Amino acid sequence: MSSGEFNIDDVIGQSLTVYRKGRIKQCLFNGWSIKSIETFQYKIDKSTTEGFFVSLVKNIRVNEWKSDYGVLVCDGYTW
């Protein structure tokens, strides 16, 4: 997500979804709507996506990540 100054119609965020069956979905969002303003679909080799998911578990260890990394913030003067 963009956090600087922007026009309400500017693309300020995107989501990227990778599917094991060899598909990638990219959605672009502006500051006006909660629905994506543009969506792109890409096809890639299934073995490439499978290797990606194996790497996420083996090398990046996503299965060991916490489900929440939120931090409580106080009144702005103390943490």
FENGI-V429756 format. One record per residue. N is the residue number from 0. RES is the residue in one letter. PHI is phi in degrees with one decimal (NA if undefined). PSI is psi in whole degrees, -180 to 180 (* if undefined). Layout:
BEGIN
n | res | phi | psi
N | RES | PHI | PSI
N | RES | PHI | PSI
END
This chain:
BEGIN
n | res | phi | psi
0 | M | NA | 142
1 | S | -79.7 | 142
2 | S | -121.7 | 6
3 | G | -92.2 | -168
4 | E | -69.0 | 141
5 | F | -154.1 | 157
6 | N | -80.3 | 147
7 | I | -60.6 | -24
8 | D | -88.9 | -10
9 | D | -67.2 | 149
10 | V | -72.6 | 119
11 | I | -115.3 | -7
12 | G | -160.5 | 165
13 | Q | -152.0 | 155
14 | S | -123.2 | 148
15 | L | -131.4 | 121
16 | T | -116.6 | 127
17 | V | -110.5 | 126
18 | Y | -105.6 | 143
19 | R | -60.5 | -26
20 | K | -79.5 | 8
21 | G | 93.3 | 33
22 | R | -129.4 | 142
23 | I | -124.8 | 134
24 | K | -120.2 | 125
25 | Q | -116.0 | 126
26 | C | -119.9 | 134
27 | L | -106.4 | 141
28 | F | -126.6 | 146
29 | N | -110.5 | -177
30 | G | -84.3 | 6
31 | W | -104.5 | -41
32 | S | -121.8 | 149
33 | I | -84.0 | -14
34 | K | -86.3 | 151
35 | S | -66.6 | 145
36 | I | -88.9 | -19
37 | E | -155.5 | 141
38 | T | -131.0 | 136
39 | F | -122.1 | 144
40 | Q | -122.8 | 136
41 | Y | -128.6 | 146
42 | K | -110.8 | 136
43 | I | -135.5 | 168
44 | D | -62.5 | 133
45 | K | -60.7 | -35
46 | S | -68.0 | -31
47 | T | -66.6 | -46
48 | T | -67.7 | -36
49 | E | -63.7 | -42
50 | G | -62.0 | -37
51 | F | -61.3 | -47
52 | F | -67.9 | -38
53 | V | -61.8 | -43
54 | S | -63.9 | -38
55 | L | -59.1 | -40
56 | V | -80.4 | -45
57 | K | -76.8 | -48
58 | N | -95.7 | -41
59 | I | -90.3 | -21
60 | R | 58.6 | 47
61 | V | -62.1 | -25
62 | N | -70.0 | -11
63 | E | -102.1 | -1
64 | W | -71.0 | 150
65 | K | -71.2 | 156
66 | S | -83.4 | -16
67 | D | -143.6 | 124
68 | Y | -112.0 | 20
69 | G | -62.8 | 148
70 | V | -124.8 | 130
71 | L | -70.6 | 133
72 | V | -115.9 | 135
73 | C | -83.0 | -148
74 | D | -80.8 | 6
75 | G | 98.2 | -11
76 | Y | -103.1 | -35
77 | T | -133.8 | 156
78 | W | -115.5 | *
END
